[in-house]
Every structure is written in structure tokens, then in C-alpha cells.
Amino acid sequence: MKRKAAAATLAALMGITIMSAVPAHADEAGETPSESESQEAIEEVTPEVFDNLHEDIVVSGTDATATIDPGDQTEPTTVALESSSSSIEVDPADGTAVTMSLVQATGAEAPAEITNDGTLFVDHTSGISSTAVVKEDGSVQVVSTIAEGTTTQEIPYEFEAAGLSHIQESDDGALFLRAADGTLLGGVAPAWAKDANGVEVPTHYEVTGTQVVQVVEHTAGDFQYPIVADPFWGTNLFDYVRWINGVHVMKPSGWNRAIRLGAVNTPHSPNIGLSIIMADGWNEFANKSPARYNINHSTRQQYYCHAMYGVDVLTNPTWDLEPYRPALAKENWHEVFRHGCNWSKPNGDK
């Protein structure tokens, strides 16, 4: 699956209180997979989950913290895992902190725990356990393991962020955390689930307020256990936006790169990721820029060029938008890529 290969971010917003886990509804279930059983199942079915993990997670008792430095003397993004609240908080420098809480089962045999390697393991709901890992770019992936004999099909999560108004559902299963004015605070890629043989299991999200429930319809077919399922989430699209020597300089976040690599695309909406970068990414840039008065038609064209053709998904440079470049005539738009979005004349020439 493209988005897991991309394995990016979903991080960011400011001033949030970590939530306490809400008891999940008890249901008949098989024995909840242990931490080692869950890891074994994930490694067997979706081993890429454990690729590119953050190597410097600091574990302190019931907490773990990862620090991601975006460079350019910008304050780092922090990812905090707390076993006491079964929660993950991503707090970027240029954004608002977002917390995702894994709703722990009523009567769970053991509390959530931070493992020695800095993952969060939770007895999530009846017969289902979850493992949260932090990637080197600051993204977070939460993978749940469903045991044989489990009748529970619902895996609940709670989101909280300063200013969070509602969670918007797209026609293709992606979710978008929105402020009252429509600002994008974060997102969740379409749900996925696979059985022990790699067969896809029908799954979708249901949203009530700020709670998201992943429904995994594993009792509706002849699937092999254990089954693994994943909500992939993230937040701001740029690590920073600067005004340096007359140039808008911005650094795409890991979540941004993941989206452009296909993290939220579906067969029915192959361009949904591009539309997010074009619309919400542009709004984020415009709102964060310290030189809004120097945003013109040319900078918008340059922005669209980077969004459509940028190769930073591999090299991770900045996007540099120069207001002094002339705006292109519509008929010359196809010329932009050959100059790396850096044209000097209205016809696209240098």
C-alpha cells in the first residue's frame, strides 16, 4: 500500500491537554494479543511499519519522547507517548499540538505500557491490542492486532486539539480535523486492515464528535487471524514558513511528503492528496507567512509548481517562492517543470 511505504507524519497543533482514556464497551472476545504477539503479527503482515523508526526516543518510566529537529534554527517537533493516558501528542514548533488517545478496554488485564524501545502498547479494546510507533521524521503510526475469537469490530480513538471544531469525512474515507474557520488541523488517511495472509479486510471510520471509531468487519468473512489494522494520522503540512532575503522559504513536513506520495489517495480519488496540498497547504503557507503582503500571482504559480512536480519527497529541500518572478501566461504553464519551478520570463524561459 503506497501510504505505508511512504510512512510519513501527521503531527501538529498547540496548547492541548492530554486526554484520559475513556473505557471501551466490553464485548465477547478472544484473548487479547500480548506485546510480543502483536509485534510478531505486524512483522509478518506489514513489516514496513517498523521501517525508519526514530532511533533516539527517550524513555522515562511511563513516558517516552521523540524530538525531531526540522533545521533552520527552528524549535523542534516533539512526540510524547504517555502510558498513563494511553495517548500520543504531536507538538510541532509552527503549529498546534494534537493528541490522539487510544481508548483502553474496561477491565484490561494490564495498563498501557512504554516498551524499552519507546513504543506505546495498549490493551485497546476487547480482544484487540494496539502498538504506536514513532518514525524518524516525526510521524506516528498506530497498528492494532485483532485476535481470533474476537467479536468486537470497533476500535475507538479520541482526538483533541486547541480550536478543534469538527472532523470532516471525505467520500473516500479520509478524515480532516478542522477548526471552526475551516483551517486544517490534522488528518487521518483512509482506514486499512489485513488478515494474516495479507487479504484486505473491509474497514471504515465512523465519527461522533471528536471520537473516531475504526470499524473492522472481520466477522463478515472467512479471514485468517491475527488481523492488523491502522489509522494513519498527521497534522501541519509545513515544518516552518520563513521570509528570508525577499524569498518565501518553507519546508514540507513528513506528512506533506507522505500525502504527495499517495498516503491519502484511493482508487476512487487518486488526486485527493494533491487537492489537500493545493488548497489546505496554500492556506497554511499564506496564514503562517511573515510577509503576506509579498504573496502574488507568481508566488501562487510557483507554489502549485512545487506541489505538482516537487522531488523533495526524496531529498527534502525547502520550497523557495520568489515574488520577483513574472507570472506565467496560462498557455505557458506546461513549461515550468523544465526549470525546476524557477523561470525568469513570462513564457517559462530562464
Beta strands, then each sheet from edge to edge (+ up, - down):
strand 1: 58-60
strand 2: 63-68
strand 3: 77-82
strand 4: 87-91
strand 5: 98-102
strand 6: 113-114
strand 7: 120-125
strand 8: 128-134
strand 9: 140-146
strand 10: 154-161
strand 11: 164-169
strand 12: 175-179
strand 13: 184-188
strand 14: 192-194
strand 15: 203-208
strand 16: 211-216
strand 17: 227-230
strand 18: 232-234
strand 19: 238-244
strand 20: 247-252
strand 21: 319-321
sheet 1: 1+ 2- 3+ 4- 5+ 10- 16+ 15-
sheet 2: 6+ 7- 8+ 9- 17+ 14-
sheet 3: 6+ 7- 8+ 9- 18+ 13- 12+ 11-
sheet 4: 19+ 20- 21+
end
